[in-house]
């Protein structure tokens, strides 16, 4: 067998010679509209799973599409254990993507990938197909150069964007047979200054739908206005009162368990906060930032919990006029939670608070859509050090330690069921517009990311 160093050099050289083909393969996957939340896209999600399976089979990895639960979307699992005595790495990603609405704000069709100014535009380009394809291509180039120097497993799910239970259930059921030395969760990206990152924490999520019911049917707003209870009015008032004007969440006990940042972390935030605030204004196009008064923007973005309305539906929303008081209205409301908040305790307090804020004649129910606890990640272990070294070689930059404001629901299941150190990172640039129109990936990050993963895997062998 070739030495790890010569294997690494050969795989990197191969990746550099196949950049065009590597990009073509990513484009091919991006053409698959694998939107997990839309039932009409279920077959596309299954097609994407089969597409990934075929790539792993071509590498002679032991591969299966695992249907965990009826009606769910499967997990693509691929395994290779050809290096007895060497470390084992599990690589996580997801093949499902967000809906594309509002589609008329896309410059090019979301599932017809287009290259513009060194960026690849398509839904999923950054979240998560561009990310997970860097790991797939890195392993492909290693195998083509003589084999991986360590043992490998891929677990790519199709329910990340809907906080689905399939992969968590699989991990809990098979935890003892899925032992590994480290887990690479490749579902993040660069910081606002273009530095590679390594997560020290993930915020958790509590995602709900509020359903408000008033009269039994829609009624005329002239005849019944002033006497009939209006679910839209009430629901809007409730949502408005869940946070005050200073961004403070009013749910009783909401902040009781929040863990404060350490002195070193706070000092680092203070050094970067002004630049970070300016970058966020530039990337979002907002005229000003908001949030809890008295807290740094970096603290609000990763170290503090949030509550936000994500959607509101009720009454007549078409063109023209129809003056009705609706029978029902609904809204989506999410909370991002930080260590050591308990989503179950928060949910119970939230339900009571919503009921107390309602008005006579309007009943509001709270439906739980999804949840995941916050996660803390240590970075003082071999896998973290190997990734930081790989980033330094591939990108020529130091790795920034960050708290990730978003959530990766399955992270806690890897921690509890598998018990291996987590390495959470990725190559999407900060302004990639995930979940938004015109999502895009810096193509240079894609190619450098492939090199970084090759170096990371070889670093684990050394």
C-alpha positions in Angstrom: 0.0 0.0 0.0 1.2 3.5 -0.7 2.1 5.7 2.2 -0.6 8.1 3.5 1.4 11.0 2.3 1.8 9.7 -1.2 -1.9 8.7 -1.3 -2.9 12.3 -0.2 -0.7 13.8 -2.9 -2.1 11.6 -5.6 -5.7 12.2 -4.5 -5.2 16.0 -4.5 -3.6 15.9 -7.9 -6.5 13.9 -9.2 -9.0 16.3 -7.7 -7.2 19.2 -9.4 -7.2 17.5 -12.8 -10.9 16.6 -12.5 -12.3 20.0 -11.3 -14.6 20.3 -14.3 -16.1 16.8 -13.8 -16.4 17.4 -10.1 -18.5 20.5 -10.8 -20.6 18.7 -13.4 -21.4 16.0 -10.9 -22.6 18.6 -8.4 -24.7 20.3 -11.1 -26.3 16.9 -11.9 -27.4 16.4 -8.3 -28.7 20.0 -8.0 -31.0 19.4 -10.9 -33.0 17.0 -8.7 -35.8 19.0 -6.9 -35.6 17.0 -3.6 -37.8 19.3 -1.5 -38.7 17.1 1.5 -41.6 19.3 2.9 -43.6 18.9 -0.3 -45.4 15.6 -0.8 -45.5 16.0 -4.6 -41.6 16.0 -4.5 -41.3 12.7 -2.6 -40.3 10.8 -5.8 -37.6 13.4 -6.5 -36.3 12.8 -3.0 -36.2 9.1 -3.5 -34.5 9.7 -6.9 -31.8 11.7 -5.2 -31.2 8.9 -2.6 -30.8 6.4 -5.5 -28.4 8.8 -7.3 -26.2 9.0 -4.2 -26.4 5.2 -3.7 -25.1 4.6 -7.2 -22.1 6.8 -6.5 -21.1 4.9 -3.4 -21.7 1.5 -5.2 -19.3 2.7 -7.9 -16.7 3.1 -5.1 -17.3 -0.5 -4.0 -18.7 0.7 -0.7 -21.2 -1.5 1.1 -24.3 0.6 0.4 -28.0 0.5 1.3 -31.0 2.8 1.2 -32.6 2.4 4.6 -36.3 2.9 5.0 -36.6 3.7 8.6 -40.3 4.4 9.0 -43.4 4.2 6.8 -44.0 7.4 4.8 -40.6 8.8 5.7 -37.6 9.6 3.5 -34.8 7.1 3.6 -31.2 7.3 4.8 -28.4 6.5 2.4 -25.8 4.5 4.3 -22.5 3.5 2.8 -19.7 1.7 4.6 -16.1 0.7 3.9 -13.9 -1.1 6.5 -10.8 -2.0 4.5 -8.3 -0.7 7.0 -8.4 -2.8 10.1 -6.8 -1.1 13.1 -7.1 2.4 11.5 -9.5 5.0 12.8 -13.2 5.1 11.7 -14.9 8.3 10.4 -18.6 8.8 9.9 -19.6 11.6 7.5 -23.0 13.2 7.8 -25.0 15.3 5.2 -28.5 15.6 3.8 -29.9 15.4 0.3 -33.2 17.2 0.9 -33.6 21.0 0.3 -35.8 23.9 1.2 -38.8 25.0 -1.0 -37.9 27.7 -3.5 -40.7 30.3 -2.8 -40.8 33.1 -3.8 -39.8 31.7 -7.1 -40.1 35.0 -9.0 -37.2 36.4 -7.0 -34.8 33.9 -8.5 -32.5 35.3 -11.2 -32.3 31.8 -12.8 -34.6 28.8 -12.2 -33.7 27.2 -8.9 -33.2 23.7 -10.3 -31.4 24.7 -13.4 -27.9 25.5 -12.0 -26.2 28.4 -13.4 -22.6 29.7 -13.0 -22.2 33.5 -12.6 -19.1 35.3 -11.4 -17.5 32.3 -10.0 -20.6 31.2 -8.0 -23.0 28.3 -8.7 -26.6 29.3 -8.3 -29.3 26.7 -7.4 -31.4 25.5 -4.6 -29.2 23.2 -2.5 -25.9 24.6 -3.9 -24.8 25.4 -0.4 -27.3 23.6 1.8 -26.4 20.8 1.6 -25.5 19.3 -1.8 -22.5 21.5 -2.4 -21.3 20.6 1.1 -21.9 16.8 1.0 -20.6 16.5 -2.5 -17.2 17.8 -1.3 -17.0 14.8 1.0 -18.2 12.4 -1.7 -15.7 13.6 -4.2 -12.9 13.6 -1.7 -13.5 9.9 -0.9 -14.0 9.1 -4.6 -10.6 10.6 -5.4 -8.9 8.7 -2.5 -10.3 5.4 -3.7 -9.2 6.2 -7.3 -5.7 6.9 -6.0 -5.3 3.6 -4.1 -7.9 3.6 -1.3 -8.8 5.4 1.8 -6.2 5.3 4.6 -9.0 5.0 7.2 -12.4 3.3 7.6 -15.4 5.3 6.4 -19.2 5.5 6.7 -21.6 8.0 5.1 -25.0 8.7 6.5 -27.0 11.1 4.2 -30.5 11.8 5.3 -33.6 13.2 3.5 -35.4 14.8 6.3 -33.1 17.5 7.8 -35.1 20.4 6.5 -38.3 19.0 8.1 -36.7 18.0 11.4 -37.7 14.4 10.5 -37.2 11.5 12.8 -35.8 8.8 10.4 -32.1 9.2 10.9 -32.4 9.9 14.7 -34.5 6.7 14.9 -31.8 4.8 12.9 -29.0 6.0 15.2 -30.9 5.1 18.3 -31.9 1.7 17.0 -28.4 0.8 15.7 -26.1 2.9 17.9 -24.1 -0.1 19.1 -23.3 -1.2 15.5 -22.5 2.4 14.3 -19.5 3.0 16.6 -17.0 5.4 15.1 -14.0 7.4 16.3 -15.4 10.7 15.1 -18.4 12.2 13.2 -17.9 14.9 10.5 -21.1 16.9 10.3 -20.5 18.7 7.1 -23.4 21.2 7.1 -22.0 24.6 8.0 -19.7 27.1 6.3 -17.3 30.0 6.4 -17.5 33.1 8.7 -18.2 36.6 7.4 -14.5 37.2 6.8 -14.1 34.1 4.6 -12.3 32.0 7.3 -13.0 28.3 7.7 -15.0 27.5 10.9 -15.3 24.9 13.5 -18.5 24.9 15.6 -18.3 25.0 19.4 -22.1 25.0 19.8 -25.3 24.7 17.8 -28.6 26.3 18.8 -31.5 24.0 19.2 -34.9 24.6 17.7 -38.6 24.6 18.9 -40.8 25.0 15.8 -44.6 25.4 16.2 -47.7 26.3 14.4 -50.4 28.5 16.1 -54.0 27.9 14.9 -56.6 30.4 15.9 -60.3 29.7 15.6 -63.1 32.3 15.9 -66.6 32.1 14.3 -67.7 28.8 12.8 -67.5 30.2 9.3 -66.1 33.3 7.5 -68.5 36.2 8.1 -69.1 39.6 6.5 -66.8 42.3 8.1 -69.5 45.0 7.7 -72.4 43.1 9.2 -70.5 41.4 11.9 -67.5 43.7 12.4 -67.3 45.0 15.9 -69.1 41.9 17.4 -67.5 38.8 15.8 -64.2 37.7 17.2 -61.4 38.0 14.6 -58.7 35.3 14.7 -56.3 37.4 12.5 -56.5 40.3 14.9 -56.0 38.1 17.9 -53.2 36.0 16.4 -51.3 39.1 15.2 -51.6 40.6 18.7 -50.4 37.4 20.3 -47.4 37.2 18.1 -46.6 40.8 18.7 -46.7 40.3 22.4 -44.5 37.3 22.4 -41.5 39.7 22.1 -41.3 43.3 23.4 -39.9 46.2 21.3 -36.4 45.5 22.7 -36.4 42.0 21.3 -36.9 40.4 24.8 -39.0 37.2 24.6 -41.9 37.5 27.1 -42.6 33.8 27.7 -42.2 33.3 31.5 -39.0 31.5 32.4 -37.7 31.6 28.8 -34.2 32.8 29.8 -33.9 31.0 33.2 -31.5 28.3 32.0 -29.5 30.2 29.5 -25.8 29.6 29.9 -23.7 32.7 29.7 -20.6 32.8 27.5 -17.1 32.5 29.1 -14.9 35.5 29.4 -12.6 34.5 26.6 -15.5 33.9 24.2 -17.0 37.2 25.1 -13.7 39.0 24.6 -13.4 37.5 21.1 -16.9 38.6 20.2 -16.2 42.1 21.2 -13.2 42.3 18.9 -15.2 41.1 15.9 -18.6 42.6 16.6 -18.4 45.8 14.6 -17.1 44.1 11.5 -19.7 41.3 11.9 -22.6 43.8 12.2 -21.4 45.6 9.1 -21.2 42.3 7.2 -24.7 41.3 8.2 -26.2 44.6 7.1 -24.4 44.2 3.7 -25.5 40.6 3.2 -29.1 41.0 4.3 -29.7 44.4 2.7 -31.4 45.5 6.0 -31.2 49.1 7.1 -30.5 48.2 10.8 -30.1 45.2 13.1 -32.5 44.3 15.8 -32.4 42.1 18.9 -32.1 42.2 22.6 -30.9 45.5 23.9 -27.5 45.4 25.7 -26.1 42.3 23.8 -23.5 42.2 21.1 -24.7 41.2 17.6 -22.5 38.1 17.7 -24.0 37.1 21.0 -27.6 37.6 19.6 -26.7 35.6 16.5 -25.3 32.5 18.3 -25.2 32.8 22.0 -28.8 34.0 22.8 -32.1 32.3 22.2 -34.6 33.8 19.8 -38.3 33.8 18.9 -39.5 34.6 15.4 -42.7 34.4 13.3 -41.9 32.5 10.1 -45.3 32.7 8.3 -48.9 34.0 8.7 -52.0 32.9 6.8 -55.6 33.9 7.3 -58.7 35.3 5.5 -58.7 36.5 1.9 -55.2 37.0 0.4 -56.0 37.1 -3.3 -56.1 40.1 -5.6 -59.0 42.4 -5.3 -61.4 42.9 -2.4 -63.3 40.5 -0.2 -64.2 41.9 3.2 -64.5 39.0 5.6 -63.7 38.1 9.2 -62.1 34.7 8.8 -63.1 31.6 10.8 -59.4 30.7 11.2 -55.9 32.0 11.0 -52.5 30.3 11.5 -48.9 31.3 12.0 -45.6 29.5 12.1 -43.4 30.5 15.1 -39.9 29.1 15.8 -37.6 29.5 18.7 -33.8 28.9 18.6 -32.5 27.7 21.9 -29.1 27.7 23.5 -27.3 25.6 26.2 -28.9 24.7 28.7 -32.5 25.4 27.6 -34.9 22.5 27.6 -37.3 22.7 24.7 -40.0 20.7 26.5 -40.0 23.1 29.4 -40.0 26.0 27.0 -42.9 24.5 25.0 -45.1 24.1 28.2 -44.5 27.7 29.2 -45.1 28.9 25.7 -48.4 27.1 25.4 -49.6 28.7 28.7 -48.5 32.1 27.6 -50.2 31.9 24.2 -53.5 30.9 25.9 -53.2 33.8 28.4 -52.6 36.3 25.5 -55.7 35.2 23.5 -58.9 37.2 23.5 -62.5 36.1 24.2 -64.1 34.1 21.4 -60.8 33.0 19.9 -59.2 29.7 20.7 -55.5 29.2 19.9 -54.0 25.8 19.8 -50.2 25.1 19.6 -49.0 22.3 17.3 -45.4 21.1 17.6 -43.8 20.8 14.2 -40.2 20.0 15.2 -37.7 20.2 18.0 -34.0 19.6 18.7 -32.0 20.5 21.8 -28.9 22.8 21.6 -25.6 21.0 21.3 -22.1 21.8 22.8 -19.1 20.5 20.8 -15.6 20.1 22.2 -12.8 21.1 19.8 -9.8 19.7 21.8 -9.6 16.3 20.1 -7.7 14.7 17.3 -10.4 15.1 14.6 -10.8 18.8 15.3 -7.0 19.3 15.2 -6.8 17.3 11.9 -9.5 19.5 10.3 -7.9 22.7 11.4 -4.6 21.6 9.9 -6.3 20.5 6.7 -8.0 23.9 6.4 -4.7 25.7 6.9 -3.2 23.8 3.9 -6.2 23.9 1.6 -7.4 27.5 2.2 -4.3 29.1 3.7 -6.4 30.5 6.5 -6.7 29.9 10.3 -9.9 28.2 11.4 -12.4 30.4 13.4 -14.2 28.8 16.4 -17.9 29.8 16.2 -21.3 29.2 17.7 -23.7 28.3 14.9 -27.0 30.1 15.1 -28.8 27.4 13.1 -29.7 23.9 14.2 -28.7 20.5 13.0 -31.3 18.3 14.7 -29.5 15.0 14.4 -26.4 16.2 16.1 -27.6 15.3 19.6 -28.5 11.8 18.4 -24.9 11.3 17.2 -23.7 12.5 20.6 -26.0 10.3 22.7 -26.4 7.2 20.5 -23.0 6.9 18.9 -20.9 8.8 21.5 -18.1 10.0 19.3 -16.6 13.5 19.1 -18.4 15.8 16.6 -16.6 17.9 14.1 -19.1 20.5 12.6 -18.0 22.5 9.7 -18.5 23.1 5.9 -17.5 25.2 3.0 -20.6 27.4 2.2 -19.6 31.1 2.2 -21.4 33.3 4.7 -23.5 35.1 2.1 -24.7 32.0 0.3 -28.4 32.8 0.8 -29.4 29.4 2.2 -33.2 29.0 2.5 -33.6 32.1 0.3 -33.9 32.9 -3.4 -30.7 32.8 -5.4 -28.9 30.4 -3.1 -25.3 30.1 -4.3 -21.9 28.5 -3.6 -18.5 30.0 -4.3 -17.0 27.4 -6.7 -13.5 27.9 -5.4 -14.7 26.9 -1.9 -16.1 23.7 -3.4 -12.8 22.7 -5.0 -10.7 23.7 -2.0 -13.2 21.9 0.2 -12.6 18.7 -1.6 -8.8 19.1 -1.0 -9.5 19.9 2.6 -11.5 16.8 3.2 -8.8 14.7 1.5 -6.2 16.2 3.8 -8.5 15.7 6.8 -9.0 12.0 6.2 -5.3 11.5 5.6 -4.6 13.5 8.7 -6.7 11.1 10.8 -4.6 8.2 9.6 -1.4 9.9 10.7 
